[in-house]
């Protein structure tokens, strides 16, 4: 086998991860299809941009409320059993949505309730699923597995919406929800077929004690606090650029719906290729160059996207936006997971999810407000430069951050040799 290819897909040598990866590939396709069908359903039911925004917010709002609880569950209970519950809950809710759409008895208030419940299940699922990966591959292959997971997410992001558009026209909207419900069976079967060692019982902590434990740990690890601060600033100031893409495509690039769709597709393609490249790179090189290189590439691509006025140059820029973004986020995910003790991994992943997804409403509001006064292109310019300024200040102020590594993968120092003994020496 080609050694480079083996390095790129090293985590797939683990049977449990192969099952997980196959199940996720089917389930994520269904999830993206449901996402498109849901937006179209809201438009048909209400013809209101307000409700489109409200339903979008209700999908992510539970992450702000319940993400830490999900991290506690991941640390205190069997992640394997919790995933059965979260994935089963999302399957049931998708089936209920499909049935109500088929029966044409879905008022908008009930849709909002169901979407909030979906978001709540997702808030628990994210930290548990992220922390579960190390149980499937072990710590040495964890960075590779995280990068491969990112390629899967972004690959299905390109294909899922396209399939949804075809299916809505061919078999009706309700069937998109039913197909998504069926897709969760792939994950549940994958979990059922896994062979995992028995889980050692964990001490169950209360909310305050669990939070205090995480705060105390981060209080002793300044470099991890700085990584989280970098992620937060870039998420708020940079990652919400996509809310302005439709307006940028129409006003600055003179592109219609097809042009906007191609922009999104090229962005996903860049993220897909970035994840594949990272999967091999992190097996042989220290992580911080990948993290900072991805951050720089993302911000440079975003700045270029805000300045170019030619559509084909915009496609090139947004490719690097996707490439850099997935490189930065996947490396940060690995850095956090491999620099915390096992009993804190779920909670640190809940914090990661809270930063990446919980910051979306704040970043979207910020970008929308600035764009109202300056226009979408200048809002992206301001956002990319502001994020670069914050990142530059942190790196100049704390240069030791550049040496952060995967501490869990470092070999322990050799034990000191015992002093030589001589025959006849007194004990």
Rosetta blueprint (number, residue, H / E / L):
1 X L
2 X L
3 X H
4 X H
5 X H
6 X H
7 X H
8 X H
9 X L
10 X H
11 X H
12 X H
13 X H
14 X L
15 X H
16 X H
17 X H
18 X H
19 X H
20 X H
21 X H
22 X H
23 X H
24 X H
25 X H
26 X H
27 X H
28 X H
29 X H
30 X H
31 X H
32 X H
33 X H
34 X H
35 X H
36 X H
37 X H
38 X H
39 X H
40 X H
41 X H
42 X H
43 X H
44 X H
45 X H
46 X H
47 X L
48 X L
49 X H
50 X H
51 X H
52 X H
53 X H
54 X H
55 X H
56 X H
57 X H
58 X H
59 X H
60 X H
61 X H
62 X H
63 X H
64 X H
65 X H
66 X H
67 X H
68 X H
69 X H
70 X H
71 X H
72 X H
73 X H
74 X H
75 X H
76 X H
77 X L
78 X L
79 X H
80 X H
81 X H
82 X H
83 X H
84 X H
85 X H
86 X H
87 X H
88 X H
89 X H
90 X H
91 X H
92 X H
93 X H
94 X H
95 X H
96 X H
97 X H
98 X H
99 X H
100 X H
101 X H
102 X H
103 X L
104 X L
105 X L
106 X L
107 X L
108 X H
109 X H
110 X H
111 X H
112 X H
113 X H
114 X H
115 X H
116 X H
117 X H
118 X H
119 X H
120 X H
121 X H
122 X H
123 X H
124 X H
125 X H
126 X H
127 X H
128 X H
129 X H
130 X H
131 X H
132 X H
133 X H
134 X H
135 X H
136 X H
137 X H
138 X L
139 X L
140 X L
141 X L
142 X H
143 X H
144 X H
145 X H
146 X H
147 X H
148 X H
149 X H
150 X H
151 X H
152 X H
153 X H
154 X H
155 X H
156 X H
157 X H
158 X H
159 X H
160 X H
161 X H
162 X H
163 X H
164 X H
165 X H
166 X H
167 X H
168 X H
169 X H
170 X H
171 X H
172 X L
173 X H
174 X H
175 X H
176 X H
177 X H
178 X H
179 X H
180 X H
181 X H
182 X H
183 X H
184 X H
185 X H
186 X H
187 X H
188 X H
189 X H
190 X H
191 X H
192 X H
193 X H
194 X L
195 X L
196 X L
197 X L
198 X L
199 X L
200 X L
201 X L
202 X L
203 X L
204 X L
205 X L
206 X L
207 X H
208 X H
209 X H
210 X H
211 X H
212 X H
213 X H
214 X H
215 X H
216 X H
217 X H
218 X H
219 X H
220 X H
221 X L
222 X H
223 X H
224 X H
225 X H
226 X H
227 X H
228 X H
229 X H
230 X H
231 X H
232 X H
233 X H
234 X H
235 X H
236 X H
237 X H
238 X L
239 X H
240 X H
241 X H
242 X H
243 X H
244 X H
245 X H
246 X H
247 X H
248 X H
249 X H
250 X H
251 X H
252 X H
253 X L
254 X L
255 X L
256 X L
257 X H
258 X H
259 X H
260 X H
261 X H
262 X H
263 X H
264 X H
265 X H
266 X H
267 X H
268 X H
269 X H
270 X H
271 X H
272 X H
273 X H
274 X H
275 X H
276 X H
277 X H
278 X H
279 X H
280 X H
281 X H
282 X L
283 X L
284 X L
285 X L
286 X L
287 X H
288 X H
289 X H
290 X H
291 X H
292 X H
293 X H
294 X H
295 X H
296 X H
297 X H
298 X H
299 X H
300 X H
301 X H
302 X H
303 X H
304 X H
305 X H
306 X H
307 X H
308 X L
309 X L
310 X L
311 X H
312 X H
313 X H
314 X H
315 X H
316 X H
317 X H
318 X H
319 X H
320 X H
321 X H
322 X H
323 X H
324 X H
325 X H
326 X H
327 X H
328 X H
329 X H
330 X H
331 X H
332 X H
333 X H
334 X H
335 X H
336 X H
337 X H
338 X L
339 X L
340 X L
341 X L
342 X H
343 X H
344 X H
345 X H
346 X H
347 X H
348 X H
349 X H
350 X H
351 X H
352 X H
353 X H
354 X H
355 X H
356 X H
357 X H
358 X H
359 X L
360 X H
361 X H
362 X H
363 X H
364 X H
365 X H
366 X H
367 X H
368 X H
369 X H
370 X H
371 X H
372 X H
373 X H
374 X H
375 X L
376 X H
377 X H
378 X H
379 X H
380 X H
381 X H
382 X H
383 X H
384 X H
385 X H
386 X H
387 X H
388 X H
389 X H
390 X H
391 X H
392 X H
393 X H
394 X H
395 X H
396 X H
397 X H
398 X L
399 X H
400 X H
401 X H
402 X H
403 X H
404 X L
405 X L
406 X L
407 X H
408 X H
409 X H
410 X L
411 X L
412 X L
413 X L
414 X L
415 X L
416 X L
417 X L
418 X L
419 X L
420 X L
421 X L
422 X L
423 X L
424 X L
425 X L
426 X L
427 X L
